[in-house]
Amino acid sequence: MNAYFDNNSATRIDDKVFEAMLPFLRAEYGNPQSMNTPGMFAKDAIESARAKVAAFIGAKPNEIIFTSCGSEANNLAIKGIAEANAQKGKHIIVSAIEHFSVLNAAKRLSQQGFEVTLLPVDGMGLVDPSVLKKALRSDTVLVSVQMANQEIGTIQPARELAGIAQGSGILFHTDAIAAAATMPIDVVSLGVNALSISATMFHGPKGAAALYVKKGTRMIPQIDGGVQEDGKRAGTENVPAIIGMGTACQIAKENLASASANMAVLRDRLINELPKLVKYVYLNGHPTKRLANNVDFSVEFIEGEGMMLFLDQKGISVTSGSACANKALKMSHVLSAIKVETALGQGSLLITLSKYTTAAEIDYFLKEFPPIVEKLRSMSPLYSHFQKTGKRMIAGPGTDYDHCDA
């Protein structure tokens, strides 16, 4: 049996999405910028998809900019908005647990004269609104805090944070890429100026994402070239992927409530049953303010890479931290920010579910995982020391060991 729990990296494309894309891969291959019949057909199809994406998040079609991926959408938002408003000030604020496409975009701006403030989070990954309020300055031009974290699943009070920023006349962007698969999104009620989503997170194709930019928000394009996307993002449009994203948004909007409820049941089963089957397992992130498809935990005395490899041999696909960081073979910046002890953080495992995840897959994981932990711990000097002495060789802030018995 196989079990796929890496849906934060990529989801299985929906059959209806695939069917919608097919004509544009073969028969309807016109360039939407061409003033001929095939080109105009492709252009009309893109605008139809744009309307579906807009409806998914409560926006207007002319506020949607198609990009190649979530990272590009985040870069366009952070760099484009900050640069367009540089005459007002050169201070931006982002949370310490943002995706690297936000953190590194902010870092690049810091090399160009901007000052960046990293907002800390608490032990569950939440940004304190009062901390944001204190961080605002007269020269702050942009705040970016994600709707929910891609690794530990913690849902931020995005509406409150956006209100604080905009109450001071400061623009607000949120990365909703991890949230879009399980949370309803309405950009008007959120009160944001910009918001990023990516099709691959909710059963659409890779190669398509979108940035919502509220009408009237100034932004400088980051790719120079043609007039595509109303001059905001040059480059020949990936028509099949855009069509697929539009269809994926339409399907997700129709099924979001039921799909999220089903995922939450499976998520809670994992959260509740894992500690009963495996000792010294710790949930990362908020226990209730959490994405319906996210289970992130640390297993003491062993490393995440070993667990991933042994699970993969059993046909179980998981990851350890962000898909962009799991090859670094070190603890993620997210776990560092919530002050997980380093060795414990290196034993993290991320399970992300989708609408296709079944109870049978959960059963299979719960059956196969405990023997893998036992095998890895039998080779662990840390665990051997603990068994002999009842003492841990390491401990640190953010790690609650008091309730653990030898």
N, C-alpha and C positions, 0 to 999 in steps of 0.2 A: 504493500500500500504506500501511496505517496501523500504527503500533507504539505501544502504550501502556505507558509505563514510569513511571507516577506512582501506583503501588499503595500508597505510603505515605500518600497523600492519600485515596484511595478505591479499593476493588476492585470489579470486576464482580460483581454478585450471582449466586450459584449458581442454576441453574435449579430445583433441588430446594428451595432456600430460598424462591424466588419462589412456587412452587406451594404450599408450606406456609402462606405468608402470605395467599394469595388469599381463602380462605374468611372470614378475619377482616377483610377489607376490604369484604366485601359481605354475605354471608348471616349470618355470626356476629359481629354488631357490638355485642353486649351489653357493659355496663359491669361489670367483674369485682367491683365493690363493691356491685352490686345483688343483693338477695336474691330473685332470680327465676331461671327456668330459663336464659334467655340469659346472664345475669350469672354464674351458677354454671358454665356451660359455659366461658365466657371465663376464669374463675378457675382452673378445672382445667387449662386449656391453658397458662396462665402458670406454674402449679406444675410442669407437665411440662417446660416450657422451662427452668425454674430448675434442675431436676434434671439436665438435659443440660449446662447451663453449669457446674454444680458438678462433674460427672463430667469435664469437659474439663480442669479445673485441680486435680482431686483434693480438692475441698472437700465440705462437707455442704450440702445445699440451703438450710438455714436460715442459712447464712453468706453467701448471695448477695443483694446489693441491686441491683436494676435501676436504671439511670440513663439519661439522654437521650443521653449521649456520654461519651467518655473524659475530656474536660476537666471535666465535672461529677463524674465518679468521682474524679478526682484532687483536686478542690476539696473534696469531701466527706471524703476521707481526711485531707488535710492539715489543714484547718480543724477538721473534726469531732473528730478524735482529739486534736489539740493543745488545743483548747478544753476538751474533756472531762477532760483531765489537767493543766490549768493550776495546780491547787492543789499539784501536785508540783514544778512548775517551768515556766519560760517560755523554754526554750532549745530550738530545733529545728535540725537539720542537713540540708541538701540538697546535692546535687552541683551544680557550676557549669554542667553541660550538660543539666540536666533540661528537659523540655518547659515551655513558658511557663505551662501550667495548674498546674504545681507551683511554679515560681519566683514567679509572680505571687500565688498563694495564700499563699506564705511571706511575700512582701512585704506583703500585706494584714495578716497577723498581726503583722508588725514594726511596723505602724502602730497596733496595739492592745496594745503593751507586750511582745511577744515579741522575743527576740533570735535572729537567724538567722545561722548559719555556713554559708558556701558552701565545700564541699569542692573543692579544685583537682583537675585531672586531668593526666595526663602527655600527651606529644605525640601519643599514639595514642588518647587519650580514656578511659584507665583510671583508676579511683579506686584509690589505694593503701590497702589495709586498715590499714596502720600509721598512716596519716594520719588515718583515721577514728577509730582507737582514741585517738589523742592529742587529738582534737577533742571527745571525750565529756566531759561535766561532770556534777556532781551534780544540776544542775537541767535536764539534757537529758531531754526527754520523748518526742521522736520523731525518727527518722532516715528520710529518703526518698531512695533511690538507685534509678534505673531498672534494669530487667533488661538492656536494650540501648538504645542511642541511636537515635532516630528519624531522624537525619540522617547520621551517619558510620558507623552500623551496629555500633559497638564493643559487645561483650557484656561486661557487668560481672560480677565475682565475687560475685553477689548472695547466694549461700548463705553465703559467708564473712563478708560484710559484715553480714548479718542476725545471724549467730552472735555477732559482736563486740558488736553493739548489745544483743541480748537477754541476753548474758552479763553485762551491766551493768544488766539490768532495764529496758532502754529499748525502746519499741515501734518496729517497723520496717515501713515501707510501700515497695512497689516498683511502679513504673509498668511494666507488662508489655505495654503496648499495641502497641509496635513488635515485640516478641518473639513474640507469640502466633501469628503467621502461620507461623512457621518453627521454633519451639523448643517442645519438650514442657515443660509446666509442672505442677509438683506442689507445692502450697502447703505441704504437711506437710514434705516433704524440704527445701524452701527455708527453712522456719522463719520465715515472715513473718507479721505480724499483719494486714496488708492488702495487696491487690493489685488493680490496675486492668486491665481489658481492654475492647476496643471491637469490635463486630461488623463494622464496615466494613473492618477490617484483614484479615479472613479470609473475604471473600465473603458477608458478611451485610449487612443493610440499614443505612443511616444512621438515626440516631435511637434506637439501642439500644446500651447498654454495661452493664458490671457492675462492682461493687466487691465483692471478697471481704473480709469482716471476720471474723477468727477469733473464735469463740465466747468471750465473756468480755472482749473488747476494748471499752472504753468509748468512745463516740462521740456527739457532739451533732449532731442533724439540722441541715441548712443550709436546708431549705425547710420552712416551717411551713404546716400545713393539715390534711389528713386523715390517715387511719391506714394509708395504703398502705405497702407494703414494711415491714410490721411496725412502723410508726410511724417508720421511719428516713428515709423519703424521700416526702414528700407529693406529690400530683398524680395526676390520672387516668392510668392506665397506657397506654402506647402498645402495645396488644395485638398488632397485626400485626408490629411491629418486634421485640417480645420473642419472639414465636413464631419469627420468622425467625432471631433470634440463637441460639435453642436449637437449631434445625436446623443452622445454620452451625457451631456448636460440635461437634455430633455428627459432621458430615461431616469437619470439620478433624481431629478426634481419630482418625478411621479412616484418613485419607489423609496425615497429617502427615509421616511418615518419607519416603514416596516423593516427595511434592510438594517437600519441602525438598531432597532429593537432586538432583532435576531442576533446581531453581532454582540450586543451588550450582554445577552444571556450567556453566550459562549465565553466572552471575556470574563464575566464574573465567575463562571465555573472554573476557569483556569486560576484566577486570583484566589479563589477559596480553596481549591483542592490541592494546588501545588505544595503549599506549606505542610499539608497533612502527609504528603508522600515523600517529601524531601526536606530534611532538616536544614536550618540556617539559610533560608531563602528570604530575600527582602524585596518588597515591591518598591520600585522607583517611581516618583511622581505622585500626584494627588490621588487619594483613594476614591473620591467621588467626582471631583471636577476633572473628568478624564474622558478622552475620546472613546467612543463605543467599541472601537476595533483595536485598542492598544493594551498590551500587557508587556511591561518592561520590568525585569527583576534582576537582581544580582544573586549569584550563588557563591557562598563563601568557600574559600580554600582552593578553588580551581579557576581556570581562565576561560573566557568566552570563546576563544578560537578553538580550543579543544572540544567544547560542547558543540559548537557549530559543525565541526568536521565529523564527529561521531553521529550527530543527528542526520547530517547529509548522507552518510552511508546507509541510513535507515529510510532514506527518501523523504526526510523532513527538512524543509527549507526555512531557515530563520536567519536573523542577522544580529549583529552586536553593535548597537549604536546606529548613527546615520549611514545610509548607503554611500554617502560621499566620504565617510571617515573610517569605515571599518577595515580598510587595508593599512591603516596607519599603525596597527598593533599597539595602540596605547589607549588609555581611558579617554572617553569623549569629553569635550569641553562642557557638555550639558551636565554630566555627572560631576565634573569638577565644580561647576557653578552651584550645584545643590549640596556640595561638600560631602560627597560620598568618599570614604577612605579609598586611597588609590588602589590597593590590592583588591579590595572588594569590587570596585568599579570595573576592574579588568575582568571580572567574572560576570559581566552583564550579558543579558540575552534579551533581544527584542522580538516579540511576536506580534504581528499585525494581521488582522483578519479582513475578510471581504464578504460581500454578499454571497459568494460561492462557498465559503467555509462551512463545513458540515460538522455535526456532533460526532460523527465517526472519526474525523480527523483529530478532534480534541481527544477522543478516547485513545487513539493510536499514540498521540504524543504523551499522554499521561501514563501510558503503559511502558513506552520505550525510554522515557527520559530518566526515571529514577535509577535504572541499572547503569546508564551512562555516567551519571553523577557519581555513583558508587565506584565505578571503575576508575574514573579520573582522580577521585579522592584517594584511592588506594595507592596512587603514584605521587601524591602530593606531600612534600616534606612539611608544609604548613599544617596539613590535617594530621599527619603523623605526630607532630609536636603537640598539637591540641589534644589528641587522644591520650598521649602519655602524661601530659602535665595538667590538662584542663585549662590551659592558658593559651591565649592567642599571642602570636608573635608580633602582631601589628594591630593598631586601633587608631582611630582618629576622629575628628569632629564630623558630625553628621551621621555617624554609624551607631545605631542603638544595639548594643550587645547585652544590655542588662537582663533582658528577658530570655536569653539563650542559655540552656543548660548544657553541661558537658555530657 
